């Protein structure tokens, strides 16, 4: 994609995936509150700010209002998902001053589904794919993610179980298996009428990296998105994933940084 097309796609992404966002779980609620759009969810779900339209005069007051909202609900933490084109330019510094801690930045990338669906999907030798449809499959994914990322993510497990149980058409998850051992896993989330499908959680056991499994899982999900008529795939790419995705044809829309506020 050239620069002009990327800007148009970014504008569409901001409008459909952020400003007019849909909840990522059945029990979640997305609402516009003043100059922000936020998601609130009970239990282990993701709480956070998805979009904002702020200026220098009202940014600090809006940040304080969101802290008060989530603290008042008893949320242990929430995330302000900041994009490098968000205003004001010093919003990140203002969030830090309010007690938010930035996590490693990720590159917002997008690719055309029709092109990515043409990637070869022949698994590497010894690898088979298992489509996730139940709790046992989700637990296989969590096992892989713990080894791939070095952390437990119970909120992701709960979110996936909720979607599989109540909104199965909005998620497509897959595990790469070496015999009976899960070695890589990823999911795709999509919403009716939305032109972007999000690729999430692509993680591979360090002992199995460099064999084309990550590429295989991208191609597998791209074919599913193409079957559903979704024109774009979107990824918040880590530093490790970005070069792989660029080689596959993804373009860069910008950088996003999770700013996390923790109670207490």
C-alpha positions as CSV (number, residue, x, y, z in Angstrom):
1,X,0.0,0.0,0.0
2,X,1.3,3.5,-0.8
3,X,1.2,6.3,1.7
4,X,-2.1,7.8,0.6
5,X,-3.9,4.4,0.8
6,X,-2.4,3.7,4.3
7,X,-3.7,7.0,5.5
8,X,-7.2,6.2,4.2
9,X,-7.1,2.8,5.8
10,X,-5.9,4.3,9.1
11,X,-8.8,6.7,9.1
12,X,-11.2,3.8,8.5
13,X,-9.6,1.9,11.3
14,X,-9.9,4.8,13.7
15,X,-13.6,5.2,12.8
16,X,-14.7,1.5,12.8
17,X,-12.4,-0.2,15.3
18,X,-11.9,2.6,17.8
19,X,-14.5,5.4,17.7
20,X,-17.4,3.0,16.8
21,X,-15.8,0.0,18.5
22,X,-17.9,-3.0,19.4
23,X,-17.4,-5.0,22.7
24,X,-14.9,-7.8,22.6
25,X,-16.9,-10.0,24.9
26,X,-20.6,-10.7,25.4
27,X,-20.6,-9.1,28.9
28,X,-18.6,-6.1,27.9
29,X,-20.0,-2.6,27.4
30,X,-18.5,0.0,25.1
31,X,-19.7,3.6,25.6
32,X,-18.7,7.1,24.6
33,X,-18.1,9.2,27.7
34,X,-17.3,12.8,26.9
35,X,-14.3,12.8,24.5
36,X,-13.4,9.2,24.9
37,X,-14.7,5.7,24.0
38,X,-14.1,3.1,26.6
39,X,-14.9,-0.5,27.3
40,X,-16.0,-1.7,30.7
41,X,-16.3,-5.4,31.6
42,X,-16.8,-7.3,34.9
43,X,-14.5,-10.0,36.0
44,X,-11.3,-10.8,34.1
45,X,-12.2,-8.9,30.8
46,X,-10.3,-6.0,29.2
47,X,-11.1,-2.6,30.6
48,X,-9.7,0.4,28.8
49,X,-9.9,3.5,26.6
50,X,-10.1,2.7,22.9
51,X,-10.3,6.2,21.4
52,X,-10.0,9.8,22.4
53,X,-10.3,13.2,20.9
54,X,-8.6,15.6,23.3
55,X,-6.8,18.9,23.3
56,X,-4.3,20.5,25.7
57,X,-7.0,22.2,27.7
58,X,-9.1,19.2,28.6
59,X,-6.7,16.2,28.4
60,X,-5.8,16.1,32.1
61,X,-9.4,16.4,33.3
62,X,-10.5,13.6,30.9
63,X,-7.6,11.4,32.1
64,X,-8.7,12.0,35.7
65,X,-12.3,11.2,34.8
66,X,-11.4,7.8,33.4
67,X,-9.3,7.0,36.4
68,X,-12.2,7.9,38.6
69,X,-14.6,5.8,36.5
70,X,-12.6,2.5,36.6
71,X,-11.4,3.0,40.2
72,X,-15.0,3.5,41.2
73,X,-15.9,0.2,39.6
74,X,-13.2,-1.5,41.6
75,X,-11.2,-2.5,38.5
76,X,-7.7,-3.7,39.4
77,X,-6.3,-2.1,36.3
78,X,-7.3,-0.5,33.0
79,X,-5.4,0.3,29.8
80,X,-5.4,3.6,27.8
81,X,-4.5,2.4,24.3
82,X,-2.5,5.3,22.9
83,X,-1.7,5.7,19.2
84,X,1.1,7.9,17.9
85,X,-1.3,10.1,15.9
86,X,-3.6,10.7,18.9
87,X,-3.9,14.3,20.2
88,X,-2.5,16.1,22.1
89,X,1.1,15.3,21.1
90,X,2.1,15.0,24.8
91,X,-0.7,12.7,25.8
92,X,1.7,9.9,26.7
93,X,3.6,12.2,29.1
94,X,0.3,13.3,30.7
95,X,-0.7,9.7,31.2
96,X,2.6,8.9,32.9
97,X,2.1,11.9,35.1
98,X,-1.3,10.5,36.1
99,X,0.2,7.2,37.2
100,X,0.0,5.2,34.0
101,X,2.9,2.9,33.2
102,X,3.7,2.3,29.5
103,X,4.2,-1.2,28.2
104,X,6.4,-2.0,25.2
105,X,5.1,-0.2,22.0
106,X,3.6,-2.3,19.2
107,X,3.3,-1.5,15.5
108,X,-0.2,-1.2,14.1
109,X,-0.1,-3.1,10.8
110,X,-2.7,-4.0,8.2
111,X,-2.7,-6.2,5.1
112,X,-5.2,-7.0,2.3
113,X,-7.0,-10.2,3.1
114,X,-7.3,-11.3,-0.6
115,X,-3.5,-11.2,-1.0
116,X,-2.7,-12.8,2.3
117,X,-5.1,-15.6,1.6
118,X,-2.9,-16.7,-1.3
119,X,0.0,-17.5,1.0
120,X,0.9,-21.2,1.0
121,X,-0.6,-23.1,3.9
122,X,1.3,-26.4,3.8
123,X,2.3,-27.1,7.4
124,X,6.0,-27.7,8.2
125,X,6.9,-31.4,8.6
126,X,5.5,-32.8,11.8
127,X,3.0,-30.0,12.4
128,X,-0.8,-30.3,12.2
129,X,-3.4,-27.6,12.9
130,X,-6.2,-28.0,15.4
131,X,-9.1,-25.6,15.2
132,X,-10.2,-24.4,18.7
133,X,-13.8,-24.9,19.5
134,X,-13.9,-25.7,23.2
135,X,-12.3,-25.3,26.6
136,X,-9.8,-28.0,26.0
137,X,-8.5,-26.2,22.9
138,X,-8.4,-22.9,24.8
139,X,-6.2,-24.6,27.5
140,X,-3.8,-25.8,24.8
141,X,-3.5,-22.2,23.6
142,X,-2.9,-20.9,27.1
143,X,-0.2,-23.5,27.5
144,X,1.6,-22.3,24.4
145,X,1.2,-18.6,25.3
146,X,2.8,-19.2,28.8
147,X,5.9,-20.7,27.1
148,X,5.9,-18.2,24.2
149,X,5.4,-15.0,26.2
150,X,6.6,-16.1,29.7
151,X,3.4,-14.9,31.4
152,X,-0.1,-16.2,32.3
153,X,-3.1,-14.3,30.8
154,X,-6.2,-15.6,32.6
155,X,-8.2,-12.6,31.2
156,X,-7.5,-13.9,27.6
157,X,-8.7,-17.3,28.6
158,X,-11.9,-16.0,30.0
159,X,-12.5,-13.7,27.0
160,X,-12.0,-16.6,24.5
161,X,-14.3,-18.9,26.5
162,X,-16.9,-16.2,26.6
163,X,-16.8,-15.7,22.8
164,X,-16.8,-19.4,22.0
165,X,-19.8,-19.9,24.3
166,X,-21.9,-16.9,23.4
167,X,-20.6,-15.4,20.1
168,X,-18.7,-18.2,18.3
169,X,-19.0,-16.4,14.9
170,X,-16.7,-13.6,16.2
171,X,-13.6,-15.7,16.9
172,X,-11.5,-18.2,14.9
173,X,-8.7,-19.8,16.9
174,X,-6.1,-22.4,16.0
175,X,-3.3,-24.4,17.6
176,X,-0.3,-25.8,15.8
177,X,0.4,-29.3,17.2
178,X,3.6,-31.4,17.1
179,X,2.1,-34.7,17.9
180,X,0.2,-34.2,21.2
181,X,2.2,-31.0,22.1
182,X,0.9,-27.5,21.3
183,X,3.8,-25.4,19.9
184,X,2.1,-22.3,18.5
185,X,-1.3,-20.7,18.7
186,X,-3.2,-17.7,17.5
187,X,-6.7,-16.3,17.1
188,X,-8.7,-13.9,14.9
189,X,-11.5,-11.7,16.1
190,X,-14.1,-10.2,13.8
191,X,-17.5,-8.4,14.0
192,X,-20.4,-8.4,11.5
193,X,-20.1,-5.6,9.0
194,X,-16.6,-4.5,10.2
195,X,-13.9,-4.4,7.4
196,X,-11.1,-5.4,9.7
197,X,-10.4,-8.7,11.4
198,X,-7.8,-8.6,14.2
199,X,-5.0,-11.1,14.4
200,X,-4.1,-11.7,18.1
201,X,-2.0,-13.9,20.3
202,X,0.3,-15.3,17.6
203,X,2.9,-17.0,19.8
204,X,5.3,-19.9,19.2
205,X,7.3,-22.0,21.7
206,X,10.9,-20.7,21.4
207,X,12.1,-24.2,20.6
208,X,9.9,-24.2,17.4
209,X,10.5,-20.7,16.1
210,X,12.1,-20.1,12.7
211,X,10.2,-23.0,11.0
212,X,7.4,-21.1,9.3
213,X,4.7,-21.8,11.8
214,X,3.8,-18.2,12.5
215,X,3.5,-17.6,8.8
216,X,1.3,-20.7,8.5
217,X,-1.1,-19.4,11.2
218,X,-1.3,-16.0,9.5
219,X,-2.2,-17.7,6.2
220,X,-4.7,-20.0,7.8
221,X,-6.6,-17.0,9.4
222,X,-6.4,-15.0,6.2
223,X,-8.2,-17.7,4.3
224,X,-10.9,-17.8,6.9
225,X,-11.3,-14.0,6.7
226,X,-11.4,-14.1,2.9
227,X,-14.2,-16.7,3.1
228,X,-16.1,-14.2,5.3
229,X,-15.5,-11.3,2.9
230,X,-13.4,-9.2,5.3
231,X,-11.1,-7.0,3.3
232,X,-8.3,-6.2,5.8
233,X,-6.3,-8.0,8.5
234,X,-5.0,-5.9,11.4
235,X,-2.2,-6.8,13.8
236,X,-0.6,-5.0,16.8
237,X,2.8,-6.4,16.1
238,X,5.6,-7.0,18.5
239,X,9.2,-6.2,17.5
240,X,9.7,-9.9,16.7
241,X,6.6,-10.1,14.6
242,X,6.9,-6.9,12.6
243,X,9.6,-8.0,10.1
244,X,7.8,-11.3,9.4
245,X,4.6,-9.4,8.7
246,X,6.3,-6.9,6.5
247,X,7.7,-9.7,4.4
248,X,4.2,-11.1,4.0
249,X,2.9,-7.8,2.7
250,X,1.5,-5.9,5.8
251,X,1.9,-2.1,5.8
252,X,2.5,0.1,8.8
253,X,-0.3,2.4,10.0
254,X,1.5,3.7,13.1
255,X,2.6,2.7,16.6
256,X,0.4,1.9,19.6
257,X,1.5,1.9,23.2
258,X,-0.6,0.4,26.1
259,X,-0.6,2.7,29.1
260,X,-1.7,0.8,32.2
261,X,-3.1,2.2,35.4
262,X,-3.1,-0.1,38.4
263,X,-5.2,0.4,41.5
264,X,-3.2,1.3,44.6
